[in-house]
Each structure stands twice: as structure tokens, then as C-alpha cells.
Amino acid sequence: MKRRLVATIAATAAALALTACGGGSSDQPAAGGKTTLKLALWNYATTPEFKALIDGFEKANPDIDVEPVDILSDDYNEKLTTMLAGGDSTDVLTMKNVIGYAQYANRGQLLALTDEAGKLDAAKQSGLDAYKIEDKYFALPYRQDFWVLYYNKGLLKQAGVPETKLENLTWPDYATLAKTLTASLSRGDGGTKVYGAYQHIWRSVVQATAAAQSGGDLLGGDYGFFKDQYAMTLDLQQSGALLPWATASSQKVTYNSMFSTGKAALMPMGTWYAAQLLADTKSGKTKVDWGVAPLPQRETGKVTTFGSPTAFAVNKNSKHADAAKKFVTWAAGEEGATAIAKAGVTPSLQSQAILDTYFALPGVPQDAIAKKAFKPDQVVLEMPVTDKTADVDTILTEEHELIMTGEKSLDDGLAEMAKRVKNEVG
């Protein structure tokens, strides 16, 4: 079936206005006997999970068509906020992160899905608790990402570093290795520099890691537990083992451009990146021979990482609420989980059968290190969900930038974070 992508919010609004003129009741089928659901998402062409879910759902529910409302990833949360504020009736809304979800839910813009959540196997549904607000659920997770360490097998081999060295890395080990790799791989003939590691500009790379592995509270207003992780990162940057944060930010460097082209040997990143590597390898866009190891730890022992689920919610203004709930529930269940596992994405529903499906994909690393990475002992939610989450996130992001660019010392930056959170958020 040829599917029309809704390219702009204006076009979406026009289409919805025309639909509204028909005066149909909730879930009334369109001409031809089918119900058409509109699904807000981002970067449809390059995000394989969306097509996998839509195709799978339509096959299982031939009386429902799902039409993507495609929004640029960088603009998604802002556009979705504008749409909902304007009374838009797009049926299903992808919750890109829990921060945005908390805002929409607390504003009363989402339908409750508490009954649907009660039908899920909570023991297997990773990330479900992130969507619980005062004993109600307003979204159901279909995907659960967490952070691991990607590495370039060819560059490690070139530097004489065995892959087994990555299986139980501590952060001090990681820092030493990043410096060693930088020294071994950097070219002195004017060629492109190869960095021992790359850490993206997001604050979570430092802050969420520190919180997850130290037990620190990201909303609490006392951020001393960030210090060791920041000190290590700043030292790596100063030594030349990391691309400077200011350069990555000002030049809009992508993590994919650093890793898939062999410009960095190590890279902490979310499990979602594996899907892009698999797709780019298949299409010939990259030839990097990559592996996955557990995220480095504060000390050896159990593997603790952080992550965040991705969910679907139903717009309070949906004209097809029953069909929308059906899609959301299907995506969170066994069939949806299998569909996205086949697309190289880690689903929220976790079982040995789903894990086997994932590792059966051509190109997924099959070694013991990778399998350990994909079965961490603990995944801590990247950011707690409360009515304070968005405001605290803004402050932590702003101060992170000032620390990483050297505009504030580490101690001053941490002190300012604490002061602002206590005074501006309370």
C-alpha cells in the first residue's frame, strides 16, 4: 500500500479540518469501511521501527490504516507541544522521552490508558513504571533503550587491544584506554585525527551515568555525585582523547558521523544506535566492523546503566480513540515487540524469545561481550517523571554546557546547578 506522509503541520491541520467537516462520530470508519489513524512520529524514512510497527499492525488489523504524521526529530517535541496546544486531533502520539510525556499528561492532553496497562505483564514490560502518574497511565512503552559501549573492532585490533579488555571496564580503565588509543591511532601525516573515544554533547552522557551508578537524585538539588564523571570527561577532553564539546556543538557533529566513519574507537551510546548501524551496513553506507560492550562502571561487579523507554499515547482529542488504544496496546505487546526486534530495536517487552529474535539478525554481534551488554543487571530511568522534570532538565542542560565549554569551573557549575534548582524549581 502506498502511504502518504504528512509533511508539515499545516498540511496535517488542513487534512484534519476536512475530516472534521464530515461530522463523524468517534471511530466511524472512513469511506471504504476502514478507519484511518494518524500517528505522530519523527524521521519516518530513517527510523525502521515505525514502518515495522505500522506494517505489522495493519496486517493484523486490515480494517485500520495508519497514516504517519512525519516531523523532523530535532523539532518533534516543540511541534507536538504546538499541535496539542492548538487542539490538534492526531490520534496516536509518540512520546519521544519521559520529560515531554510528563508535560502532556499533567496538562490533561492525553487519554488515560490505565485499563490497557493493567493487561500487560508488568514483570516483562520494562519501562512501564516510567509512565505512572498518581496511579494512572497515559502512555504504554513499546521500546526500551539503555546505554552500552560501542567499539570499532578494526581500530582496537590496529592498536593491539584485545576485545576482551572491554568486558569489565571501569571508568578509570575507560579513560586510560581512550588516551592509549588516541596516542596509538592518531595520524602524524596531516590525516584525519582518530579519537580514542567520542562522547556526545547531551548532558545525560555525564549526568545520567553518574546518577544511575551512584544512586544520585537528578531532581534533588545536590549534585556532588556528578563530580567524578565530569572530572574524567573534562580530563579526556583536555588531553585530546575526546573531540571538544564546543567543537561538537558548534559544528553540529553527529555521533554517527564520528563512529561510523572510524573517527572514534569507543563511544557510549544508546541501544537504538545498533539499528542504524545494521541498516547502514546493509545499504553500504558504512563498513565499520563494530561491537558492543557493557557501559563502563564505577567499580567492577554488577552492570548498572541508564535508559529511557519510548511510548505511544492517545490524544485526548482523537476521533478514533478505540482504534488508537488498539494500536498502542498492540505495539506494547508480543506482536509489536517481535516486529521491532526484527528491525534491530530493543522492545519494552523483554523475554528470551524476543532476545533470540534480536540476536538472530544478520550483523548483530554474537559474542559473549555483546550478549552481556544487552542483559545489564539494572537499568535506571534516565530522568524521573514529576511535574518538576522539565524545569530541572533545562537548568541541568544549561549548566552542563557552561562546564563543558570551560565558561564555568566544575565546582562553580555544580554549585550553580544546586542553587538554581532549589531557588527556581523548589
Solvent accessible surface area in square Angstrom, and as a share of the most:
residue,aa,sasa,rsa
1,M,147,0.66
2,K,202,0.86
3,R,48,0.18
4,R,134,0.49
5,L,69,0.35
6,V,2,0.01
7,A,80,0.62
8,T,76,0.44
9,I,44,0.23
10,A,77,0.60
11,A,46,0.36
12,T,0,0.00
13,A,52,0.40
14,A,56,0.44
15,A,22,0.17
16,L,23,0.11
17,A,57,0.44
18,L,136,0.68
19,T,70,0.41
20,A,52,0.40
21,C,112,0.67
22,G,67,0.65
23,G,66,0.64
24,G,42,0.40
25,S,80,0.52
26,S,71,0.46
27,D,36,0.19
28,Q,94,0.42
29,P,72,0.45
30,A,55,0.43
31,A,107,0.83
32,G,81,0.78
33,G,51,0.49
34,K,81,0.34
35,T,12,0.07
36,T,44,0.25
37,L,0,0.00
38,K,19,0.08
39,L,1,0.00
40,A,0,0.00
41,L,0,0.00
42,W,20,0.07
43,N,53,0.27
44,Y,26,0.10
45,A,96,0.74
46,T,105,0.61
47,T,18,0.10
48,P,50,0.32
49,E,3,0.02
50,F,0,0.00
51,K,104,0.44
52,A,26,0.20
53,L,1,0.00
54,I,0,0.00
55,D,54,0.28
56,G,22,0.21
57,F,0,0.00
58,E,25,0.11
59,K,177,0.75
60,A,51,0.40
61,N,12,0.06
62,P,95,0.60
63,D,76,0.39
64,I,8,0.04
65,D,31,0.16
66,V,2,0.01
67,E,22,0.10
68,P,0,0.00
69,V,1,0.00
70,D,32,0.16
71,I,12,0.06
72,L,125,0.62
73,S,27,0.18
74,D,143,0.74
75,D,49,0.25
76,Y,0,0.00
77,N,52,0.27
78,E,128,0.57
79,K,81,0.34
80,L,1,0.00
81,T,46,0.27
82,T,86,0.50
83,M,7,0.03
84,L,12,0.06
85,A,81,0.63
86,G,69,0.66
87,G,43,0.41
88,D,19,0.10
89,S,13,0.09
90,T,0,0.00
91,D,5,0.03
92,V,1,0.00
93,L,1,0.00
94,T,0,0.00
95,M,1,0.00
96,K,62,0.26
97,N,45,0.23
98,V,3,0.02
99,I,33,0.17
100,G,4,0.04
101,Y,0,0.00
102,A,3,0.02
103,Q,59,0.26
104,Y,3,0.01
105,A,10,0.07
106,N,76,0.39
107,R,124,0.45
108,G,36,0.34
109,Q,30,0.13
110,L,8,0.04
111,L,47,0.23
112,A,47,0.36
113,L,0,0.00
114,T,48,0.28
115,D,112,0.58
116,E,27,0.12
117,A,5,0.04
118,G,66,0.63
119,K,158,0.67
120,L,27,0.13
121,D,72,0.38
122,A,72,0.56
123,A,102,0.79
124,K,95,0.40
125,Q,6,0.03
126,S,35,0.22
127,G,22,0.21
128,L,9,0.04
129,D,113,0.59
130,A,9,0.07
131,Y,0,0.00
132,K,95,0.40
133,I,29,0.15
134,E,159,0.71
135,D,106,0.55
136,K,107,0.45
137,Y,29,0.11
138,F,32,0.14
139,A,0,0.00
140,L,1,0.00
141,P,0,0.00
142,Y,2,0.01
143,R,26,0.09
144,Q,5,0.02
145,D,5,0.03
146,F,7,0.03
147,W,7,0.02
148,V,1,0.00
149,L,0,0.00
150,Y,0,0.00
151,Y,0,0.00
152,N,11,0.06
153,K,44,0.19
154,G,40,0.38
155,L,22,0.11
156,L,1,0.00
157,K,171,0.73
158,Q,128,0.57
159,A,27,0.21
160,G,61,0.59
161,V,17,0.10
162,P,83,0.52
163,E,58,0.26
164,T,97,0.56
165,K,102,0.43
166,L,0,0.00
167,E,51,0.23
168,N,86,0.44
169,L,10,0.05
170,T,19,0.11
171,W,13,0.05
172,P,89,0.56
173,D,62,0.32
174,Y,0,0.00
175,A,13,0.10
176,T,89,0.52
177,L,5,0.02
178,A,0,0.00
179,K,79,0.33
180,T,66,0.39
181,L,0,0.00
182,T,16,0.09
183,A,87,0.67
184,S,61,0.40
185,L,6,0.03
186,S,45,0.29
187,R,135,0.49
188,G,88,0.85
189,D,122,0.63
190,G,77,0.74
191,G,35,0.34
192,T,76,0.44
193,K,75,0.32
194,V,4,0.03
195,Y,29,0.11
196,G,0,0.00
197,A,0,0.00
198,Y,1,0.00
199,Q,20,0.09
200,H,21,0.09
201,I,46,0.23
202,W,96,0.34
203,R,17,0.06
204,S,8,0.05
205,V,7,0.04
206,V,4,0.02
207,Q,0,0.00
208,A,2,0.02
209,T,3,0.02
210,A,1,0.01
211,A,8,0.06
212,A,11,0.09
213,Q,29,0.13
214,S,46,0.30
215,G,70,0.67
216,G,22,0.21
217,D,81,0.42
218,L,7,0.03
219,L,32,0.16
220,G,43,0.41
221,G,0,0.00
222,D,100,0.52
223,Y,3,0.01
224,G,49,0.47
225,F,44,0.18
226,F,0,0.00
227,K,89,0.38
228,D,95,0.49
229,Q,11,0.05
230,Y,0,0.00
231,A,47,0.36
232,M,27,0.12
233,T,3,0.02
234,L,43,0.22
235,D,68,0.35
236,L,0,0.00
237,Q,36,0.16
238,Q,157,0.70
239,S,61,0.39
240,G,20,0.19
241,A,1,0.01
242,L,7,0.04
243,L,25,0.12
244,P,53,0.33
245,W,25,0.09
246,A,49,0.38
247,T,40,0.23
248,A,2,0.01
249,S,36,0.24
250,S,88,0.57
251,Q,126,0.56
252,K,171,0.72
253,V,27,0.15
254,T,74,0.43
255,Y,34,0.13
256,N,32,0.16
257,S,42,0.27
258,M,10,0.05
259,F,0,0.00
260,S,16,0.11
261,T,86,0.50
262,G,18,0.17
263,K,74,0.32
264,A,0,0.00
265,A,0,0.00
266,L,0,0.00
267,M,0,0.00
268,P,2,0.01
269,M,0,0.00
270,G,0,0.00
271,T,0,0.00
272,W,65,0.23
273,Y,0,0.00
274,A,0,0.00
275,A,6,0.05
276,Q,69,0.31
277,L,0,0.00
278,L,24,0.12
279,A,49,0.38
280,D,18,0.09
281,T,63,0.37
282,K,186,0.79
283,S,74,0.48
284,G,49,0.47
285,K,156,0.66
286,T,10,0.06
287,K,188,0.80
288,V,19,0.11
289,D,85,0.44
290,W,17,0.06
291,G,0,0.00
292,V,0,0.00
293,A,0,0.00
294,P,7,0.04
295,L,3,0.02
296,P,1,0.00
297,Q,15,0.07
298,R,107,0.39
299,E,131,0.59
300,T,94,0.55
301,G,58,0.56
302,K,127,0.54
303,V,11,0.06
304,T,9,0.05
305,T,1,0.01
306,F,1,0.00
307,G,2,0.02
308,S,19,0.12
309,P,2,0.01
310,T,6,0.04
311,A,0,0.00
312,F,1,0.00
313,A,0,0.00
314,V,0,0.00
315,N,1,0.00
316,K,112,0.47
317,N,61,0.31
318,S,15,0.10
319,K,72,0.30
320,H,26,0.12
321,A,20,0.15
322,D,100,0.52
323,A,10,0.08
324,A,0,0.00
325,K,54,0.23
326,K,99,0.42
327,F,1,0.00
328,V,1,0.00
329,T,40,0.23
330,W,32,0.11
331,A,0,0.00
332,A,1,0.00
333,G,18,0.17
334,E,98,0.44
335,E,103,0.46
336,G,0,0.00
337,A,1,0.01
338,T,38,0.22
339,A,20,0.16
340,I,0,0.00
341,A,0,0.00
342,K,126,0.53
343,A,25,0.19
344,G,0,0.00
345,V,3,0.01
346,T,11,0.07
347,P,6,0.04
348,S,0,0.00
349,L,14,0.07
350,Q,80,0.36
351,S,33,0.21
352,Q,108,0.48
353,A,64,0.49
354,I,7,0.04
355,L,39,0.20
356,D,78,0.40
357,T,33,0.19
358,Y,5,0.02
359,F,17,0.07
360,A,81,0.63
361,L,29,0.15
362,P,126,0.79
363,G,56,0.54
364,V,6,0.03
365,P,11,0.07
366,Q,98,0.43
367,D,48,0.25
368,A,76,0.59
369,I,13,0.06
370,A,0,0.00
371,K,90,0.38
372,K,64,0.27
373,A,2,0.01
374,F,13,0.05
375,K,120,0.51
376,P,26,0.17
377,D,95,0.49
378,Q,80,0.36
379,V,54,0.31
380,V,47,0.27
381,L,56,0.28
382,E,44,0.20
383,M,2,0.01
384,P,45,0.28
385,V,30,0.17
386,T,55,0.32
387,D,115,0.60
388,K,82,0.35
389,T,0,0.00
390,A,22,0.17
391,D,81,0.42
392,V,0,0.00
393,D,31,0.16
394,T,71,0.41
395,I,5,0.03
396,L,0,0.00
397,T,63,0.37
398,E,73,0.33
399,E,4,0.02
400,H,5,0.02
401,E,81,0.37
402,L,46,0.23
403,I,2,0.01
404,M,7,0.03
405,T,47,0.27
406,G,59,0.57
407,E,123,0.55
408,K,57,0.24
409,S,61,0.40
410,L,26,0.13
411,D,82,0.42
412,D,86,0.44
413,G,0,0.00
414,L,16,0.08
415,A,63,0.48
416,E,50,0.23
417,M,0,0.00
418,A,19,0.15
419,K,119,0.50
420,R,44,0.16
421,V,4,0.02
422,K,118,0.50
423,N,110,0.56
424,E,107,0.48
425,V,31,0.18
426,G,64,0.62
